[in-house]
């Protein structure tokens, strides 16, 4: 089943069911007004949504309409929580080598994860408004999952069954803030502005055998300003989403709608490119002694897509970095 | 004006107006079903809530009832975002001295802030379910604010006017995870289980001249197992809430309902005690060469209250640490 959220002026948006080929959609507000409501009551809503999905694919759903991904918000525009792992150790090792960082001795056993902001997640074609080109603007191509309620102490074996939907993410990063924020020990904050999401969230069965070991075994094709940048595969995750969820739930329960991310998809070897500029710059530094690929400038575009058997899965992220406008005095939009 | 959220089985709870003396309450669902909805539409809802507050205090509100703080959830049980500062440098300096940490050279200019989880914030009398006493269970007494929508790049002068409500917080911390999570650079995650909140959120005018320079100039009285632990005053914040909000909004906008915390309240000198065990242990280590106060055990209680002119403000946090139950197989509560 494939689901999306259309913008409707409310911060949680409006839930629609999307056809397998992403061409058509049908309203689902009578089943659940929002994606968040749907995942909160998944046992009740999922069978009804699946029924509507079948009708939509069969061409028998009434009031179906063309799906317009430019009208889509993030599947969860305001998620209860965003827990972003760094589960591809190939990426971590490259960064450590380039910047002479000593990894934690247990980093192959305990996943890295930071708590991100999730109050304002962006849609697949939304502009990325950022204040300053000198902040080291970067994209990060990731896969992620939306979970149901997860109890405190949930082991990986149980966590796998709490994965309701898969998503595809551009985890926008400002590399200029990273080193200082890491040194303080308090972790990323200004380094992580709002992330963006491909328009469609899918149940794991939608990618068949490409969902294996709680990993998304798909290439994530990344284009930067219209040119190939990388197409690393999600199968090389050193920690599966089941392990990432269990890590996040070690000391607290997670409420339904929590997003868990894989971290930048990254593969060993030199044929698959990278899913973020920082990694390419690290490789350049290691191989040639200097980083030559610049970070993003205003107007630059990034495109990310993962396909299964040459068919669309999550749809496309294709967005542009723009300079943010100066702040306006309040009352701001939505309050008056 | 004073507002609270009563538990009603939904994750956002039900909004009520509470009398100045915290004895009586009246429903406000016809104005806004939840605190989150109220702060999202504050320009519209605040005057109506203030009217009801006046009627409640005058004894003329219809259908008023006794306010029961044990039925209260956190004011925002599921907040869009929780940005916790560490704005009392006295606390930071003690921790640095005890553990031989070199502070960032610009730490008196750039506030420390981490992104916390906010999907499951606890009420003032909820038990704190935690898995293991050996994790170094600690409380942290803090003040905080709930903001309206804050634009990207909002300067402190504008940020001050975006503060809608003040809150009082127990930022629960697991000290055993902290050092490792700080060393990775990814920041606190397992070290920060769900935080708890005093029952009542108040507009800044409710504390008169004790709201000054975007700081809460009140003593925060902390009792641990029925004995005085500290009563540090909020006035010694080295960064005001206006500066913390501006810091958080440097690279992204903040949506209405974002919570910003002060970090552990901490005062210079040796008369005001501490608002967390870790700080007392640091002082013991510095003064006597060894920390003697143990972290919390299951069954231990912490109480926190701030009063203004000997009158209640936010109400009381009084809660107990308990061992979390083993995780149950799904479907979990709320799904069936």
Interface residues (C-beta under 8 A of the other chain):
Chain A: X11 X40 X41 X42 X43 X44 X78 X80 X81 X83 X86 X104 X107 X110 X112 X113 X114 X115 X116 X117 X118 X119 X120 X129 X130 X131 X135 X148 X149 X151 X152 X153 X154 X155 X158 X161 X162 X174 X177 X180 X181 X182 X183 X184 X185 X186 X187 X188 X189 X190 X191 X192 X193 X194 X247 X248 X249 X250 X251 X252 X253 X254 X255 X256 X257 X258 X324 X326 X327 X328 X329 X330 X331 X332 X333 X334 X335 X336
Chain B: X11 X40 X41 X42 X43 X44 X78 X80 X81 X83 X86 X104 X107 X110 X112 X113 X114 X115 X116 X117 X118 X119 X120 X129 X130 X131 X135 X148 X149 X151 X152 X153 X154 X155 X158 X161 X162 X174 X177 X180 X181 X182 X183 X184 X185 X186 X187 X188 X189 X190 X191 X192 X193 X194 X247 X248 X249 X250 X251 X252 X253 X254 X255 X256 X257 X258 X324 X326 X327 X328 X329 X330 X331 X332 X333 X334 X335 X336
